[in-house]
Amino acid sequence: MLQYHLIVNGRVHGVGFRYFTQMKANAYHITGWVRNLPDDQVEILAEGSEDDLVLFANSIKEGNPFSRVTSIEKTESSHLQGFKSFTIKY
């Protein structure tokens, strides 16, 4: 199990990106959370197997039909917080 901390840049506010992220997390058995940052970025803390996290991160790079992801900053860690589900933080 690994943890990814992702900062997503691009057109990711006001386009359903957090909900899209939650749906992808559930599809790939990822736990953690997603939230908007005040500087028009989205922050994601995700935990899961390495294979599932890679698939999840790749789907986040593609985004939903209304978003446009220009870059993702990724930090990987083996320190887990043991989330039980994936939530949207407000």
PDB file of N, CA, C and O in Angstrom:
ATOM      1  N   MET A   1       0.846  -1.183   0.000  1.00  0.00           N
ATOM      2  CA  MET A   1       0.000   0.000   0.000  1.00  0.00           C
ATOM      3  C   MET A   1       0.890   1.244   0.000  1.00  0.00           C
ATOM      4  O   MET A   1       1.931   1.299   0.654  1.00  0.00           O
ATOM      5  N   LEU A   2       0.433   2.235  -0.762  1.00  0.00           N
ATOM      6  CA  LEU A   2       1.149   3.502  -0.878  1.00  0.00           C
ATOM      7  C   LEU A   2       0.189   4.669  -0.701  1.00  0.00           C
ATOM      8  O   LEU A   2      -1.031   4.510  -0.712  1.00  0.00           O
ATOM      9  N   GLN A   3       0.781   5.844  -0.539  1.00  0.00           N
ATOM     10  CA  GLN A   3       0.012   7.084  -0.480  1.00  0.00           C
ATOM     11  C   GLN A   3       0.554   8.041  -1.536  1.00  0.00           C
ATOM     12  O   GLN A   3       1.766   8.229  -1.648  1.00  0.00           O
ATOM     13  N   TYR A   4      -0.342   8.642  -2.305  1.00  0.00           N
ATOM     14  CA  TYR A   4       0.006   9.699  -3.249  1.00  0.00           C
ATOM     15  C   TYR A   4      -0.597  11.008  -2.753  1.00  0.00           C
ATOM     16  O   TYR A   4      -1.770  11.067  -2.384  1.00  0.00           O
ATOM     17  N   HIS A   5       0.217  12.043  -2.749  1.00  0.00           N
ATOM     18  CA  HIS A   5      -0.265  13.405  -2.528  1.00  0.00           C
ATOM     19  C   HIS A   5      -0.138  14.100  -3.874  1.00  0.00           C
ATOM     20  O   HIS A   5       0.964  14.254  -4.400  1.00  0.00           O
ATOM     21  N   LEU A   6      -1.278  14.520  -4.432  1.00  0.00           N
ATOM     22  CA  LEU A   6      -1.300  15.110  -5.768  1.00  0.00           C
ATOM     23  C   LEU A   6      -1.806  16.547  -5.704  1.00  0.00           C
ATOM     24  O   LEU A   6      -2.776  16.842  -5.005  1.00  0.00           O
ATOM     25  N   ILE A   7      -1.150  17.430  -6.431  1.00  0.00           N
ATOM     26  CA  ILE A   7      -1.627  18.793  -6.645  1.00  0.00           C
ATOM     27  C   ILE A   7      -1.900  18.906  -8.142  1.00  0.00           C
ATOM     28  O   ILE A   7      -0.994  18.770  -8.964  1.00  0.00           O
ATOM     29  N   VAL A   8      -3.154  19.156  -8.477  1.00  0.00           N
ATOM     30  CA  VAL A   8      -3.585  19.174  -9.872  1.00  0.00           C
ATOM     31  C   VAL A   8      -3.784  20.620 -10.314  1.00  0.00           C
ATOM     32  O   VAL A   8      -4.478  21.393  -9.653  1.00  0.00           O
ATOM     33  N   ASN A   9      -3.167  20.976 -11.438  1.00  0.00           N
ATOM     34  CA  ASN A   9      -3.267  22.319 -12.007  1.00  0.00           C
ATOM     35  C   ASN A   9      -4.035  22.271 -13.314  1.00  0.00           C
ATOM     36  O   ASN A   9      -4.045  21.254 -14.007  1.00  0.00           O
ATOM     37  N   GLY A  10      -4.674  23.379 -13.641  1.00  0.00           N
ATOM     38  CA  GLY A  10      -5.408  23.501 -14.893  1.00  0.00           C
ATOM     39  C   GLY A  10      -6.808  24.009 -14.633  1.00  0.00           C
ATOM     40  O   GLY A  10      -7.066  24.677 -13.631  1.00  0.00           O
ATOM     41  N   ARG A  11      -7.694  23.692 -15.528  1.00  0.00           N
ATOM     42  CA  ARG A  11      -9.103  24.080 -15.365  1.00  0.00           C
ATOM     43  C   ARG A  11      -9.796  22.968 -14.584  1.00  0.00           C
ATOM     44  O   ARG A  11     -10.364  22.045 -15.169  1.00  0.00           O
ATOM     45  N   VAL A  12      -9.741  23.066 -13.256  1.00  0.00           N
ATOM     46  CA  VAL A  12     -10.239  21.999 -12.391  1.00  0.00           C
ATOM     47  C   VAL A  12     -11.208  22.498 -11.322  1.00  0.00           C
ATOM     48  O   VAL A  12     -11.635  21.718 -10.471  1.00  0.00           O
ATOM     49  N   HIS A  13     -11.558  23.773 -11.350  1.00  0.00           N
ATOM     50  CA  HIS A  13     -12.566  24.310 -10.422  1.00  0.00           C
ATOM     51  C   HIS A  13     -13.842  24.590 -11.196  1.00  0.00           C
ATOM     52  O   HIS A  13     -13.795  25.086 -12.322  1.00  0.00           O
ATOM     53  N   GLY A  14     -14.973  24.274 -10.599  1.00  0.00           N
ATOM     54  CA  GLY A  14     -16.258  24.591 -11.204  1.00  0.00           C
ATOM     55  C   GLY A  14     -16.631  23.714 -12.389  1.00  0.00           C
ATOM     56  O   GLY A  14     -17.502  24.079 -13.179  1.00  0.00           O
ATOM     57  N   VAL A  15     -15.989  22.572 -12.521  1.00  0.00           N
ATOM     58  CA  VAL A  15     -16.247  21.687 -13.666  1.00  0.00           C
ATOM     59  C   VAL A  15     -16.538  20.241 -13.224  1.00  0.00           C
ATOM     60  O   VAL A  15     -16.464  19.324 -14.041  1.00  0.00           O
ATOM     61  N   GLY A  16     -16.865  20.035 -11.951  1.00  0.00           N
ATOM     62  CA  GLY A  16     -17.164  18.702 -11.441  1.00  0.00           C
ATOM     63  C   GLY A  16     -15.952  17.822 -11.231  1.00  0.00           C
ATOM     64  O   GLY A  16     -16.068  16.598 -11.173  1.00  0.00           O
ATOM     65  N   PHE A  17     -14.777  18.446 -11.117  1.00  0.00           N
ATOM     66  CA  PHE A  17     -13.547  17.662 -11.024  1.00  0.00           C
ATOM     67  C   PHE A  17     -13.442  16.884  -9.716  1.00  0.00           C
ATOM     68  O   PHE A  17     -12.961  15.751  -9.728  1.00  0.00           O
ATOM     69  N   ARG A  18     -13.874  17.448  -8.592  1.00  0.00           N
ATOM     70  CA  ARG A  18     -13.804  16.706  -7.326  1.00  0.00           C
ATOM     71  C   ARG A  18     -14.718  15.486  -7.347  1.00  0.00           C
ATOM     72  O   ARG A  18     -14.338  14.412  -6.882  1.00  0.00           O
ATOM     73  N   TYR A  19     -15.913  15.652  -7.884  1.00  0.00           N
ATOM     74  CA  TYR A  19     -16.839  14.520  -7.995  1.00  0.00           C
ATOM     75  C   TYR A  19     -16.260  13.449  -8.933  1.00  0.00           C
ATOM     76  O   TYR A  19     -16.331  12.257  -8.636  1.00  0.00           O
ATOM     77  N   PHE A  20     -15.693  13.877 -10.058  1.00  0.00           N
ATOM     78  CA  PHE A  20     -15.032  12.972 -10.987  1.00  0.00           C
ATOM     79  C   PHE A  20     -13.919  12.198 -10.269  1.00  0.00           C
ATOM     80  O   PHE A  20     -13.785  10.986 -10.442  1.00  0.00           O
ATOM     81  N   THR A  21     -13.130  12.904  -9.471  1.00  0.00           N
ATOM     82  CA  THR A  21     -12.036  12.275  -8.727  1.00  0.00           C
ATOM     83  C   THR A  21     -12.572  11.230  -7.759  1.00  0.00           C
ATOM     84  O   THR A  21     -12.011  10.140  -7.643  1.00  0.00           O
ATOM     85  N   GLN A  22     -13.655  11.559  -7.065  1.00  0.00           N
ATOM     86  CA  GLN A  22     -14.256  10.610  -6.127  1.00  0.00           C
ATOM     87  C   GLN A  22     -14.763   9.363  -6.856  1.00  0.00           C
ATOM     88  O   GLN A  22     -14.594   8.245  -6.369  1.00  0.00           O
ATOM     89  N   MET A  23     -15.377   9.556  -8.012  1.00  0.00           N
ATOM     90  CA  MET A  23     -15.875   8.415  -8.788  1.00  0.00           C
ATOM     91  C   MET A  23     -14.720   7.512  -9.238  1.00  0.00           C
ATOM     92  O   MET A  23     -14.827   6.288  -9.163  1.00  0.00           O
ATOM     93  N   LYS A  24     -13.622   8.107  -9.702  1.00  0.00           N
ATOM     94  CA  LYS A  24     -12.458   7.327 -10.126  1.00  0.00           C
ATOM     95  C   LYS A  24     -11.824   6.623  -8.929  1.00  0.00           C
ATOM     96  O   LYS A  24     -11.395   5.474  -9.045  1.00  0.00           O
ATOM     97  N   ALA A  25     -11.760   7.291  -7.792  1.00  0.00           N
ATOM     98  CA  ALA A  25     -11.199   6.670  -6.587  1.00  0.00           C
ATOM     99  C   ALA A  25     -12.008   5.433  -6.208  1.00  0.00           C
ATOM    100  O   ALA A  25     -11.440   4.390  -5.884  1.00  0.00           O
ATOM    101  N   ASN A  26     -13.309   5.547  -6.248  1.00  0.00           N
ATOM    102  CA  ASN A  26     -14.158   4.399  -5.921  1.00  0.00           C
ATOM    103  C   ASN A  26     -13.961   3.276  -6.931  1.00  0.00           C
ATOM    104  O   ASN A  26     -13.946   2.105  -6.553  1.00  0.00           O
ATOM    105  N   ALA A  27     -13.810   3.612  -8.199  1.00  0.00           N
ATOM    106  CA  ALA A  27     -13.617   2.596  -9.242  1.00  0.00           C
ATOM    107  C   ALA A  27     -12.307   1.833  -9.054  1.00  0.00           C
ATOM    108  O   ALA A  27     -12.223   0.646  -9.370  1.00  0.00           O
ATOM    109  N   TYR A  28     -11.281   2.521  -8.534  1.00  0.00           N
ATOM    110  CA  TYR A  28      -9.961   1.900  -8.370  1.00  0.00           C
ATOM    111  C   TYR A  28      -9.645   1.515  -6.925  1.00  0.00           C
ATOM    112  O   TYR A  28      -8.494   1.227  -6.599  1.00  0.00           O
ATOM    113  N   HIS A  29     -10.660   1.509  -6.057  1.00  0.00           N
ATOM    114  CA  HIS A  29     -10.499   1.088  -4.661  1.00  0.00           C
ATOM    115  C   HIS A  29      -9.481   1.957  -3.913  1.00  0.00           C
ATOM    116  O   HIS A  29      -8.667   1.455  -3.138  1.00  0.00           O
ATOM    117  N   ILE A  30      -9.544   3.256  -4.160  1.00  0.00           N
ATOM    118  CA  ILE A  30      -8.651   4.233  -3.528  1.00  0.00           C
ATOM    119  C   ILE A  30      -9.392   4.891  -2.371  1.00  0.00           C
ATOM    120  O   ILE A  30     -10.576   5.207  -2.484  1.00  0.00           O
ATOM    121  N   THR A  31      -8.692   5.095  -1.260  1.00  0.00           N
ATOM    122  CA  THR A  31      -9.261   5.830  -0.136  1.00  0.00           C
ATOM    123  C   THR A  31      -8.508   7.145   0.024  1.00  0.00           C
ATOM    124  O   THR A  31      -7.397   7.298  -0.483  1.00  0.00           O
ATOM    125  N   GLY A  32      -9.120   8.092   0.734  1.00  0.00           N
ATOM    126  CA  GLY A  32      -8.484   9.388   0.969  1.00  0.00           C
ATOM    127  C   GLY A  32      -9.472  10.519   0.783  1.00  0.00           C
ATOM    128  O   GLY A  32     -10.636  10.403   1.166  1.00  0.00           O
ATOM    129  N   TRP A  33      -9.010  11.621   0.191  1.00  0.00           N
ATOM    130  CA  TRP A  33      -9.881  12.785   0.002  1.00  0.00           C
ATOM    131  C   TRP A  33      -9.388  13.683  -1.135  1.00  0.00           C
ATOM    132  O   TRP A  33      -8.262  13.554  -1.616  1.00  0.00           O
ATOM    133  N   VAL A  34     -10.273  14.597  -1.547  1.00  0.00           N
ATOM    134  CA  VAL A  34      -9.967  15.603  -2.561  1.00  0.00           C
ATOM    135  C   VAL A  34     -10.562  16.924  -2.092  1.00  0.00           C
ATOM    136  O   VAL A  34     -11.626  16.947  -1.473  1.00  0.00           O
ATOM    137  N   ARG A  35      -9.869  18.032  -2.389  1.00  0.00           N
ATOM    138  CA  ARG A  35     -10.409  19.348  -2.035  1.00  0.00           C
ATOM    139  C   ARG A  35      -9.861  20.410  -2.984  1.00  0.00           C
ATOM    140  O   ARG A  35      -8.769  20.277  -3.537  1.00  0.00           O
ATOM    141  N   ASN A  36     -10.652  21.465  -3.155  1.00  0.00           N
ATOM    142  CA  ASN A  36     -10.205  22.631  -3.904  1.00  0.00           C
ATOM    143  C   ASN A  36      -9.257  23.447  -3.044  1.00  0.00           C
ATOM    144  O   ASN A  36      -9.448  23.548  -1.832  1.00  0.00           O
ATOM    145  N   LEU A  37      -8.250  24.021  -3.653  1.00  0.00           N
ATOM    146  CA  LEU A  37      -7.361  24.958  -2.981  1.00  0.00           C
ATOM    147  C   LEU A  37      -7.714  26.371  -3.435  1.00  0.00           C
ATOM    148  O   LEU A  37      -8.252  26.543  -4.529  1.00  0.00           O
ATOM    149  N   PRO A  38      -7.427  27.377  -2.630  1.00  0.00           N
ATOM    150  CA  PRO A  38      -7.819  28.751  -2.982  1.00  0.00           C
ATOM    151  C   PRO A  38      -7.112  29.300  -4.221  1.00  0.00           C
ATOM    152  O   PRO A  38      -7.553  30.306  -4.775  1.00  0.00           O
ATOM    153  N   ASP A  39      -6.035  28.670  -4.666  1.00  0.00           N
ATOM    154  CA  ASP A  39      -5.282  29.168  -5.824  1.00  0.00           C
ATOM    155  C   ASP A  39      -5.660  28.434  -7.116  1.00  0.00           C
ATOM    156  O   ASP A  39      -4.845  28.323  -8.032  1.00  0.00           O
ATOM    157  N   ASP A  40      -6.907  27.932  -7.182  1.00  0.00           N
ATOM    158  CA  ASP A  40      -7.446  27.251  -8.368  1.00  0.00           C
ATOM    159  C   ASP A  40      -6.793  25.905  -8.659  1.00  0.00           C
ATOM    160  O   ASP A  40      -6.891  25.405  -9.779  1.00  0.00           O
ATOM    161  N   GLN A  41      -6.138  25.320  -7.684  1.00  0.00           N
ATOM    162  CA  GLN A  41      -5.600  23.971  -7.804  1.00  0.00           C
ATOM    163  C   GLN A  41      -6.515  23.016  -7.045  1.00  0.00           C
ATOM    164  O   GLN A  41      -7.366  23.450  -6.268  1.00  0.00           O
ATOM    165  N   VAL A  42      -6.341  21.726  -7.269  1.00  0.00           N
ATOM    166  CA  VAL A  42      -7.040  20.695  -6.511  1.00  0.00           C
ATOM    167  C   VAL A  42      -5.987  19.827  -5.834  1.00  0.00           C
ATOM    168  O   VAL A  42      -4.986  19.450  -6.444  1.00  0.00           O
ATOM    169  N   GLU A  43      -6.231  19.519  -4.564  1.00  0.00           N
ATOM    170  CA  GLU A  43      -5.329  18.677  -3.781  1.00  0.00           C
ATOM    171  C   GLU A  43      -5.996  17.334  -3.538  1.00  0.00           C
ATOM    172  O   GLU A  43      -7.178  17.266  -3.200  1.00  0.00           O
ATOM    173  N   ILE A  44      -5.223  16.264  -3.715  1.00  0.00           N
ATOM    174  CA  ILE A  44      -5.729  14.903  -3.520  1.00  0.00           C
ATOM    175  C   ILE A  44      -4.758  14.148  -2.616  1.00  0.00           C
ATOM    176  O   ILE A  44      -3.545  14.191  -2.824  1.00  0.00           O
ATOM    177  N   LEU A  45      -5.294  13.460  -1.617  1.00  0.00           N
ATOM    178  CA  LEU A  45      -4.509  12.533  -0.810  1.00  0.00           C
ATOM    179  C   LEU A  45      -5.140  11.166  -1.018  1.00  0.00           C
ATOM    180  O   LEU A  45      -6.284  10.945  -0.622  1.00  0.00           O
ATOM    181  N   ALA A  46      -4.410  10.249  -1.634  1.00  0.00           N
ATOM    182  CA  ALA A  46      -4.963   8.964  -2.053  1.00  0.00           C
ATOM    183  C   ALA A  46      -4.107   7.822  -1.543  1.00  0.00           C
ATOM    184  O   ALA A  46      -2.878   7.881  -1.576  1.00  0.00           O
ATOM    185  N   GLU A  47      -4.782   6.771  -1.066  1.00  0.00           N
ATOM    186  CA  GLU A  47      -4.092   5.580  -0.589  1.00  0.00           C
ATOM    187  C   GLU A  47      -4.652   4.345  -1.273  1.00  0.00           C
ATOM    188  O   GLU A  47      -5.859   4.232  -1.486  1.00  0.00           O
ATOM    189  N   GLY A  48      -3.764   3.423  -1.613  1.00  0.00           N
ATOM    190  CA  GLY A  48      -4.189   2.178  -2.244  1.00  0.00           C
ATOM    191  C   GLY A  48      -2.983   1.379  -2.686  1.00  0.00           C
ATOM    192  O   GLY A  48      -1.845   1.704  -2.347  1.00  0.00           O
ATOM    193  N   SER A  49      -3.246   0.330  -3.447  1.00  0.00           N
ATOM    194  CA  SER A  49      -2.140  -0.474  -3.977  1.00  0.00           C
ATOM    195  C   SER A  49      -1.428   0.331  -5.056  1.00  0.00           C
ATOM    196  O   SER A  49      -2.014   1.234  -5.654  1.00  0.00           O
ATOM    197  N   GLU A  50      -0.175   0.005  -5.303  1.00  0.00           N
ATOM    198  CA  GLU A  50       0.603   0.743  -6.298  1.00  0.00           C
ATOM    199  C   GLU A  50      -0.060   0.684  -7.672  1.00  0.00           C
ATOM    200  O   GLU A  50      -0.151   1.700  -8.360  1.00  0.00           O
ATOM    201  N   ASP A  51      -0.520  -0.495  -8.073  1.00  0.00           N
ATOM    202  CA  ASP A  51      -1.167  -0.641  -9.382  1.00  0.00           C
ATOM    203  C   ASP A  51      -2.417   0.222  -9.481  1.00  0.00           C
ATOM    204  O   ASP A  51      -2.620   0.911 -10.480  1.00  0.00           O
ATOM    205  N   ASP A  52      -3.258   0.187  -8.447  1.00  0.00           N
ATOM    206  CA  ASP A  52      -4.490   0.985  -8.455  1.00  0.00           C
ATOM    207  C   ASP A  52      -4.185   2.477  -8.438  1.00  0.00           C
ATOM    208  O   ASP A  52      -4.868   3.250  -9.109  1.00  0.00           O
ATOM    209  N   LEU A  53      -3.175   2.894  -7.685  1.00  0.00           N
ATOM    210  CA  LEU A  53      -2.814   4.314  -7.635  1.00  0.00           C
ATOM    211  C   LEU A  53      -2.311   4.811  -8.985  1.00  0.00           C
ATOM    212  O   LEU A  53      -2.606   5.941  -9.374  1.00  0.00           O
ATOM    213  N   VAL A  54      -1.557   3.985  -9.703  1.00  0.00           N
ATOM    214  CA  VAL A  54      -1.079   4.370 -11.033  1.00  0.00           C
ATOM    215  C   VAL A  54      -2.262   4.555 -11.980  1.00  0.00           C
ATOM    216  O   VAL A  54      -2.324   5.545 -12.709  1.00  0.00           O
ATOM    217  N   LEU A  55      -3.199   3.611 -11.972  1.00  0.00           N
ATOM    218  CA  LEU A  55      -4.390   3.730 -12.818  1.00  0.00           C
ATOM    219  C   LEU A  55      -5.214   4.960 -12.435  1.00  0.00           C
ATOM    220  O   LEU A  55      -5.696   5.684 -13.306  1.00  0.00           O
ATOM    221  N   PHE A  56      -5.373   5.192 -11.144  1.00  0.00           N
ATOM    222  CA  PHE A  56      -6.111   6.350 -10.646  1.00  0.00           C
ATOM    223  C   PHE A  56      -5.451   7.648 -11.105  1.00  0.00           C
ATOM    224  O   PHE A  56      -6.121   8.533 -11.637  1.00  0.00           O
ATOM    225  N   ALA A  57      -4.145   7.763 -10.902  1.00  0.00           N
ATOM    226  CA  ALA A  57      -3.424   8.988 -11.285  1.00  0.00           C
ATOM    227  C   ALA A  57      -3.503   9.228 -12.795  1.00  0.00           C
ATOM    228  O   ALA A  57      -3.634  10.371 -13.230  1.00  0.00           O
ATOM    229  N   ASN A  58      -3.425   8.173 -13.586  1.00  0.00           N
ATOM    230  CA  ASN A  58      -3.550   8.324 -15.038  1.00  0.00           C
ATOM    231  C   ASN A  58      -4.933   8.835 -15.424  1.00  0.00           C
ATOM    232  O   ASN A  58      -5.053   9.661 -16.329  1.00  0.00           O
ATOM    233  N   SER A  59      -5.968   8.361 -14.756  1.00  0.00           N
ATOM    234  CA  SER A  59      -7.319   8.838 -15.066  1.00  0.00           C
ATOM    235  C   SER A  59      -7.497  10.291 -14.635  1.00  0.00           C
ATOM    236  O   SER A  59      -8.232  11.040 -15.277  1.00  0.00           O
ATOM    237  N   ILE A  60      -6.834  10.693 -13.558  1.00  0.00           N
ATOM    238  CA  ILE A  60      -6.898  12.086 -13.100  1.00  0.00           C
ATOM    239  C   ILE A  60      -6.209  12.990 -14.125  1.00  0.00           C
ATOM    240  O   ILE A  60      -6.683  14.093 -14.395  1.00  0.00           O
ATOM    241  N   LYS A  61      -5.102  12.533 -14.693  1.00  0.00           N
ATOM    242  CA  LYS A  61      -4.402  13.320 -15.724  1.00  0.00           C
ATOM    243  C   LYS A  61      -5.305  13.599 -16.917  1.00  0.00           C
ATOM    244  O   LYS A  61      -5.263  14.687 -17.493  1.00  0.00           O
ATOM    245  N   GLU A  62      -6.122  12.616 -17.288  1.00  0.00           N
ATOM    246  CA  GLU A  62      -7.033  12.800 -18.417  1.00  0.00           C
ATOM    247  C   GLU A  62      -8.187  13.722 -18.058  1.00  0.00           C
ATOM    248  O   GLU A  62      -8.674  14.459 -18.915  1.00  0.00           O
ATOM    249  N   GLY A  63      -8.635  13.695 -16.800  1.00  0.00           N
ATOM    250  CA  GLY A  63      -9.720  14.559 -16.353  1.00  0.00           C
ATOM    251  C   GLY A  63     -11.063  14.151 -16.920  1.00  0.00           C
ATOM    252  O   GLY A  63     -11.183  13.150 -17.627  1.00  0.00           O
ATOM    253  N   ASN A  64     -12.080  14.951 -16.594  1.00  0.00           N
ATOM    254  CA  ASN A  64     -13.416  14.712 -17.131  1.00  0.00           C
ATOM    255  C   ASN A  64     -13.597  15.571 -18.393  1.00  0.00           C
ATOM    256  O   ASN A  64     -12.716  16.371 -18.711  1.00  0.00           O
ATOM    257  N   PRO A  65     -14.712  15.427 -19.115  1.00  0.00           N
ATOM    258  CA  PRO A  65     -14.873  16.181 -20.370  1.00  0.00           C
ATOM    259  C   PRO A  65     -14.873  17.712 -20.202  1.00  0.00           C
ATOM    260  O   PRO A  65     -14.653  18.433 -21.175  1.00  0.00           O
ATOM    261  N   PHE A  66     -15.115  18.209 -18.989  1.00  0.00           N
ATOM    262  CA  PHE A  66     -15.216  19.651 -18.763  1.00  0.00           C
ATOM    263  C   PHE A  66     -13.937  20.262 -18.199  1.00  0.00           C
ATOM    264  O   PHE A  66     -13.804  21.485 -18.153  1.00  0.00           O
ATOM    265  N   SER A  67     -13.009  19.434 -17.776  1.00  0.00           N
ATOM    266  CA  SER A  67     -11.763  19.925 -17.175  1.00  0.00           C
ATOM    267  C   SER A  67     -10.629  19.891 -18.190  1.00  0.00           C
ATOM    268  O   SER A  67     -10.739  19.317 -19.274  1.00  0.00           O
ATOM    269  N   ARG A  68      -9.527  20.537 -17.788  1.00  0.00           N
ATOM    270  CA  ARG A  68      -8.297  20.472 -18.593  1.00  0.00           C
ATOM    271  C   ARG A  68      -7.132  20.483 -17.619  1.00  0.00           C
ATOM    272  O   ARG A  68      -6.792  21.526 -17.060  1.00  0.00           O
ATOM    273  N   VAL A  69      -6.528  19.334 -17.419  1.00  0.00           N
ATOM    274  CA  VAL A  69      -5.402  19.202 -16.501  1.00  0.00           C
ATOM    275  C   VAL A  69      -4.128  19.562 -17.255  1.00  0.00           C
ATOM    276  O   VAL A  69      -3.814  18.968 -18.287  1.00  0.00           O
ATOM    277  N   THR A  70      -3.394  20.549 -16.722  1.00  0.00           N
ATOM    278  CA  THR A  70      -2.144  20.958 -17.365  1.00  0.00           C
ATOM    279  C   THR A  70      -0.925  20.324 -16.710  1.00  0.00           C
ATOM    280  O   THR A  70       0.083  20.091 -17.377  1.00  0.00           O
ATOM    281  N   SER A  71      -1.004  20.041 -15.408  1.00  0.00           N
ATOM    282  CA  SER A  71       0.115  19.374 -14.732  1.00  0.00           C
ATOM    283  C   SER A  71      -0.354  18.790 -13.407  1.00  0.00           C
ATOM    284  O   SER A  71      -1.357  19.213 -12.834  1.00  0.00           O
ATOM    285  N   ILE A  72       0.401  17.808 -12.942  1.00  0.00           N
ATOM    286  CA  ILE A  72       0.164  17.196 -11.632  1.00  0.00           C
ATOM    287  C   ILE A  72       1.498  17.064 -10.924  1.00  0.00           C
ATOM    288  O   ILE A  72       2.457  16.523 -11.473  1.00  0.00           O
ATOM    289  N   GLU A  73       1.548  17.567  -9.696  1.00  0.00           N
ATOM    290  CA  GLU A  73       2.717  17.380  -8.835  1.00  0.00           C
ATOM    291  C   GLU A  73       2.412  16.187  -7.927  1.00  0.00           C
ATOM    292  O   GLU A  73       1.395  16.176  -7.233  1.00  0.00           O
ATOM    293  N   LYS A  74       3.285  15.193  -7.931  1.00  0.00           N
ATOM    294  CA  LYS A  74       3.032  13.972  -7.163  1.00  0.00           C
ATOM    295  C   LYS A  74       4.137  13.739  -6.151  1.00  0.00           C
ATOM    296  O   LYS A  74       5.323  13.816  -6.471  1.00  0.00           O
ATOM    297  N   THR A  75       3.728  13.453  -4.928  1.00  0.00           N
ATOM    298  CA  THR A  75       4.636  13.017  -3.874  1.00  0.00           C
ATOM    299  C   THR A  75       4.156  11.648  -3.407  1.00  0.00           C
ATOM    300  O   THR A  75       2.982  11.477  -3.081  1.00  0.00           O
ATOM    301  N   GLU A  76       5.047  10.689  -3.375  1.00  0.00           N
ATOM    302  CA  GLU A  76       4.713   9.326  -2.990  1.00  0.00           C
ATOM    303  C   GLU A  76       5.261   9.038  -1.599  1.00  0.00           C
ATOM    304  O   GLU A  76       6.357   9.476  -1.250  1.00  0.00           O
ATOM    305  N   SER A  77       4.489   8.298  -0.808  1.00  0.00           N
ATOM    306  CA  SER A  77       4.911   7.977   0.550  1.00  0.00           C
ATOM    307  C   SER A  77       4.404   6.592   0.930  1.00  0.00           C
ATOM    308  O   SER A  77       3.390   6.125   0.412  1.00  0.00           O
ATOM    309  N   SER A  78       5.123   5.942   1.841  1.00  0.00           N
ATOM    310  CA  SER A  78       4.647   4.669   2.390  1.00  0.00           C
ATOM    311  C   SER A  78       3.953   4.887   3.734  1.00  0.00           C
ATOM    312  O   SER A  78       3.464   3.938   4.347  1.00  0.00           O
ATOM    313  N   HIS A  79       3.913   6.149   4.191  1.00  0.00           N
ATOM    314  CA  HIS A  79       3.206   6.502   5.427  1.00  0.00           C
ATOM    315  C   HIS A  79       1.715   6.574   5.130  1.00  0.00           C
ATOM    316  O   HIS A  79       1.271   7.438   4.374  1.00  0.00           O
ATOM    317  N   LEU A  80       0.939   5.667   5.723  1.00  0.00           N
ATOM    318  CA  LEU A  80      -0.500   5.592   5.453  1.00  0.00           C
ATOM    319  C   LEU A  80      -1.296   6.128   6.628  1.00  0.00           C
ATOM    320  O   LEU A  80      -0.902   5.981   7.785  1.00  0.00           O
ATOM    321  N   GLN A  81      -2.431   6.756   6.311  1.00  0.00           N
ATOM    322  CA  GLN A  81      -3.319   7.258   7.361  1.00  0.00           C
ATOM    323  C   GLN A  81      -4.514   6.336   7.592  1.00  0.00           C
ATOM    324  O   GLN A  81      -5.281   6.542   8.533  1.00  0.00           O
ATOM    325  N   GLY A  82      -4.677   5.323   6.744  1.00  0.00           N
ATOM    326  CA  GLY A  82      -5.711   4.310   6.960  1.00  0.00           C
ATOM    327  C   GLY A  82      -7.135   4.792   6.739  1.00  0.00           C
ATOM    328  O   GLY A  82      -8.029   4.450   7.513  1.00  0.00           O
ATOM    329  N   PHE A  83      -7.358   5.574   5.702  1.00  0.00           N
ATOM    330  CA  PHE A  83      -8.708   6.051   5.392  1.00  0.00           C
ATOM    331  C   PHE A  83      -9.627   4.867   5.107  1.00  0.00           C
ATOM    332  O   PHE A  83      -9.178   3.828   4.623  1.00  0.00           O
ATOM    333  N   LYS A  84     -10.901   5.026   5.406  1.00  0.00           N
ATOM    334  CA  LYS A  84     -11.894   3.975   5.164  1.00  0.00           C
ATOM    335  C   LYS A  84     -12.655   4.187   3.865  1.00  0.00           C
ATOM    336  O   LYS A  84     -13.232   3.240   3.330  1.00  0.00           O
ATOM    337  N   SER A  85     -12.667   5.422   3.344  1.00  0.00           N
ATOM    338  CA  SER A  85     -13.388   5.736   2.115  1.00  0.00           C
ATOM    339  C   SER A  85     -12.704   6.919   1.452  1.00  0.00           C
ATOM    340  O   SER A  85     -11.688   7.410   1.942  1.00  0.00           O
ATOM    341  N   PHE A  86     -13.265   7.379   0.329  1.00  0.00           N
ATOM    342  CA  PHE A  86     -12.743   8.533  -0.368  1.00  0.00           C
ATOM    343  C   PHE A  86     -13.808   9.633  -0.304  1.00  0.00           C
ATOM    344  O   PHE A  86     -14.944   9.428  -0.733  1.00  0.00           O
ATOM    345  N   THR A  87     -13.438  10.792   0.232  1.00  0.00           N
ATOM    346  CA  THR A  87     -14.414  11.854   0.449  1.00  0.00           C
ATOM    347  C   THR A  87     -14.001  13.146  -0.254  1.00  0.00           C
ATOM    348  O   THR A  87     -12.838  13.354  -0.598  1.00  0.00           O
ATOM    349  N   ILE A  88     -14.998  14.000  -0.451  1.00  0.00           N
ATOM    350  CA  ILE A  88     -14.763  15.350  -0.958  1.00  0.00           C
ATOM    351  C   ILE A  88     -14.756  16.275   0.253  1.00  0.00           C
ATOM    352  O   ILE A  88     -15.717  16.308   1.021  1.00  0.00           O
ATOM    353  N   LYS A  89     -13.675  17.022   0.418  1.00  0.00           N
ATOM    354  CA  LYS A  89     -13.584  18.000   1.508  1.00  0.00           C
ATOM    355  C   LYS A  89     -14.034  19.361   0.987  1.00  0.00           C
ATOM    356  O   LYS A  89     -13.726  19.735  -0.144  1.00  0.00           O
ATOM    357  N   TYR A  90     -14.751  20.083   1.809  1.00  0.00           N
ATOM    358  CA  TYR A  90     -15.238  21.415   1.425  1.00  0.00           C
ATOM    359  C   TYR A  90     -14.577  22.484   2.260  1.00  0.00           C
ATOM    360  O   TYR A  90     -14.860  23.669   2.083  1.00  0.00           O
TER     361      TYR A  90
END
